[in-house]
């Protein structure tokens, strides 16, 4: 539950300098004039790394590999993609009312507690406590929920109008269902390097 909740919040890196990724009034990205803040990037990046830390059970070497694979860039790309979808939805006039946002939040299991009759209900104190633990204000979190709901609505709309041809469906099926058994030999690069000699002529 804690991991799932972390992915609701958006996160980031803190370089120095001006403009994107800079200090003082800096931001992680700008999408058609709208800012993705460093604070949002840091929260998303931190939650992503915490998820992998739990998955790898604290193996530092594995986390270093993840960093080299460009997790930071992946986080930025994902935040930009979310922003683009939200902007497209607004242009199409798709809106989420305050009542819809409230209902979605009250349905989340993270914010529920059992009452005297053993029935789980939304608990305002738990809601406030979890937001504070994630360094989020209620208006910030509610805006995130609104954006998530808008993105879900536009994706549902796009799926409704998208059409796939028979050849496309057949190709996708073959791609996903086709399997191969592969035999391979793993060779450690450093050990192999000492045994190989490259002549001047070959160079």
C-alpha positions in Angstrom: 0.0 0.0 0.0 2.8 2.4 0.8 4.5 1.7 -2.5 1.3 2.1 -4.4 0.6 5.4 -2.7 4.1 6.6 -3.5 3.4 6.4 -7.2 0.5 8.8 -6.8 3.0 11.5 -5.9 5.4 13.0 -8.4 9.3 13.2 -7.8 13.0 14.5 -8.8 16.7 15.5 -9.1 18.3 18.7 -7.8 21.0 20.0 -10.0 22.3 23.6 -9.8 22.2 26.5 -12.3 19.4 28.3 -14.1 16.6 27.2 -16.4 15.7 23.5 -16.6 17.4 21.6 -13.9 18.9 24.8 -12.4 18.7 26.5 -9.0 16.6 29.5 -8.0 13.3 29.4 -9.8 14.5 26.4 -11.8 12.4 23.5 -13.1 12.7 20.0 -14.3 10.9 20.6 -17.6 8.6 23.0 -19.4 5.8 21.6 -21.5 4.1 24.1 -23.8 4.7 26.8 -21.2 3.6 24.6 -18.2 6.3 23.9 -15.6 7.2 20.5 -14.1 8.9 21.5 -10.9 12.1 20.1 -9.4 10.1 19.2 -6.3 7.7 17.1 -8.3 10.6 15.4 -10.1 12.5 14.7 -6.9 9.4 13.1 -5.2 8.8 10.9 -8.3 12.5 9.9 -8.6 12.7 9.2 -4.9 9.6 7.1 -4.8 10.9 5.1 -7.9 14.2 4.4 -6.3 12.6 3.4 -3.0 10.5 0.9 -4.9 13.6 -0.6 -6.5 15.5 -0.6 -3.2 12.7 -2.8 -1.8 12.7 -5.0 -4.9 16.5 -5.4 -4.8 16.5 -5.7 -0.9 19.2 -3.0 -0.6 21.7 -4.3 -3.1 23.6 -1.1 -3.8 25.2 -2.4 -7.0 21.9 -3.1 -8.6 20.7 0.5 -7.8 23.9 1.9 -9.4 23.1 0.0 -12.6 19.6 1.4 -12.6 21.0 5.0 -12.3 23.3 4.3 -15.3 20.3 3.0 -17.3 18.9 6.5 -17.1 16.1 6.3 -14.5 16.2 10.0 -14.1 15.5 10.6 -17.8 12.8 8.0 -17.7 11.1 9.8 -14.8 11.3 13.1 -16.6 9.9 11.5 -19.8 7.0 10.1 -17.9 6.2 13.4 -16.2 6.3 15.1 -19.6 4.0 12.5 -21.1 1.5 12.9 -18.3 1.6 16.7 -18.8 1.0 16.4 -22.5 -2.0 14.1 -22.1 -3.5 16.4 -19.5 -3.0 19.4 -21.8 -4.7 17.5 -24.7 -7.6 16.6 -22.4 -8.2 20.2 -21.4 -8.2 21.3 -25.1 -10.9 18.7 -25.7 -12.9 20.1 -22.9 -12.6 17.0 -20.7 -13.1 18.1 -17.1 -13.2 16.4 -13.7 -15.5 18.0 -11.1 -14.6 18.6 -7.4 -17.2 16.0 -6.5 -15.5 13.3 -8.7 -12.1 14.1 -7.1 -13.6 13.9 -3.6 -15.2 10.5 -4.4 -12.0 9.1 -5.9 -10.0 10.1 -2.8 -12.6 8.7 -0.4 -12.5 5.4 -2.3 -8.8 4.9 -1.8 -8.0 2.2 0.8 -4.9 4.1 2.1 -7.2 6.7 3.8 -9.7 4.3 5.3 -10.1 3.1 8.9 -12.6 0.7 10.4 -15.4 2.3 12.5 -17.0 0.9 15.6 -19.0 -1.6 13.5 -15.9 -2.8 11.6 -16.8 -1.0 8.4 -14.0 0.7 6.6 -14.7 4.4 6.0 -12.7 7.4 4.8 -10.8 8.9 7.7 -9.9 12.6 7.5 -7.1 12.3 10.1 -5.5 9.4 8.3 -5.7 11.4 5.0 -4.0 14.4 6.6 -1.3 12.2 8.2 -0.4 10.4 5.0 -0.2 13.6 3.0 2.1 15.2 5.6 4.3 12.1 5.5 4.6 12.6 1.8 5.2 16.3 2.0 2.0 17.1 0.1 -0.8 19.6 0.8 -4.4 18.6 0.3 -4.8 21.0 -2.7 -1.7 19.6 -4.4 -2.8 16.0 -3.9 -6.3 16.8 -5.1 -4.9 18.4 -8.3 -2.8 15.2 -8.9 -5.9 13.1 -8.6 -7.8 15.4 -10.9 -5.0 15.1 -13.5 -4.9 11.3 -13.2 -8.6 11.2 -13.7 -8.4 13.5 -16.8 -5.7 11.3 -18.2 -7.7 8.2 -17.6 -10.7 9.8 -19.3 -8.8 10.8 -22.4 -7.1 7.4 -22.7 -10.5 5.8 -22.5 -11.8 8.1 -25.2 -8.8 7.4 -27.5 -9.2 3.7 -27.0 -12.8 4.0 -28.0 -12.0 5.7 -31.4 -8.8 3.7 -32.2 -9.2 0.9 -34.8 -6.9 -1.9 -35.5 -6.8 -3.8 -38.8 -6.8 -7.6 -39.0 -3.2 -7.7 -40.2 -2.2 -5.5 -37.2 -4.0 -7.7 -34.8 -2.5 -10.8 -36.3 1.0 -9.3 -36.2 0.6 -8.3 -32.5 -0.7 -11.7 -31.6 2.3 -13.4 -33.3 4.7 -11.0 -31.6 3.4 -11.6 -28.1 2.8 -15.3 -28.4 5.9 -16.3 -30.3 8.5 -17.8 -28.0 12.0 -19.2 -28.4 14.3 -21.2 -26.2 17.7 -19.6 -26.2 21.0 -21.2 -25.0 23.8 -18.8 -24.2 27.2 -18.6 -22.6 28.0 -15.8 -20.2 31.6 -14.5 -20.5 33.1 -12.0 -18.1 34.6 -9.2 -20.1 37.6 -8.5 -18.0 38.7 -12.1 -17.9 38.3 -12.5 -21.6 40.2 -9.3 -22.4 43.5 -10.6 -20.9 43.4 -13.6 -23.2 42.8 -11.6 -26.4 45.6 -10.1 -28.4 45.0 -7.6 -31.2 47.9 -7.1 -33.6 48.9 -3.8 -35.2 47.9 -5.2 -38.6 44.4 -6.0 -37.4 44.0 -2.5 -35.9 
